[in-house]
Amino acid sequence: MITMLVTYAGDADTPFDRDHWINVHFPLVRESWAPYGLISAAGFFPQADGAGPIAVGVVNFRDMAAMEAALQAPETARVMADVAIVTAVQPQRSVLQPL
């Protein structure tokens, strides 16, 4: 399994539609990327006392090839367009390699 972290940075004043992200965006991610090897997708909101991460998505794929296929899939344009509905912040992706 390979994990992709999707991190949004900001502060208390950064607009971020939490309800849309959890209830619309993640179902869209699951629907779009499941055929390519998505295992699970979830998000959380770190407790913060200033600027830093305001939301983190944890997206698990079967393997690196599955993640790469999903990111290159035509459905990914729809996933990325939906991010713009959630926030103007550009997410940062990082990949956690298995131990």
N, C-alpha and C positions, 0 to 999 in steps of 0.2 A: 504494500500500500504506500502511496505517496500523498503527502499533505501539502496543499497550497494555502498559505495564509494571505488573506486580503485585508489590508490595514488602511483605515481612514484616519488621518490626523487632523486635528483642529483644536478648538477650545469650546468653552461653554456657549459662545456666541455663534458657532458654526452651525448653519442650518443642516439638519439631518433628519429625514422622515423615518423614524424608527419603525412605525407601524407598517409603512409600505415596504421597507427593507425586509422585515420578518415575514409579513403576510402575503406579499406579492412577489418581491424579488427572489426570495429563496425557493418558492414553488416554481418560478420560471427557470431558475438555475437547475433545479432537479429535473424538470421536464426536458429542458434543452440538452443537458449533458449526460443524462442517464444512458442513452443509447451508446455513448462513447466510453463508458466505464466509470462513471461517477458512482461512488459508494454512498456518500452522505455529504450534506451541506448544512451548516448551522452558523449562527452568528451570536455574538455577545457584545456587551457594552462595558468596557473596563471602568471601574471606579477611578476617577482621576481628580486631582486637585489643581488643575491648570492645563496648559497646553500639552498635547500628546495624542495618543490614540483615543479616538472617540467611538470607534466600532471596529470589530475584528470578525472577519468571516473565516471559518475553518471548512475547507473543501477537500474531501478525501476521494482519491481516484484509485482504481485498481493498480495502476503502475504509471510510470513516467510516459509511456506511449499513449495511454488513455488520456492523461492530462493534456498532452500535446495535441492529440486528435480533437479533443473538446475545444481547446482554445482556438484551433484553426477551423472549426466547423462553421457553417453558414449561420447556425442559430446563435453564435456568440455575438453577432452584431446586435441582435435583439436584447441579449443580456446586458451588453454594454450601454445600449440606449436607455435601458431602464435605470442604470446607475445615475444618469443625469436627472431622473425624476426624484431620486432619493436625496442627492446632494450635488453641489458643484465641486466638491473635493475629488481630486483624482486619486483613486486607490493605488496602493503599492502592493505588488505581489511578491511573495517569497516562497520558496519551496523548502520543506523540511525533508531531509533525506532520512531514510530508515537507518536505525542503528545496526 
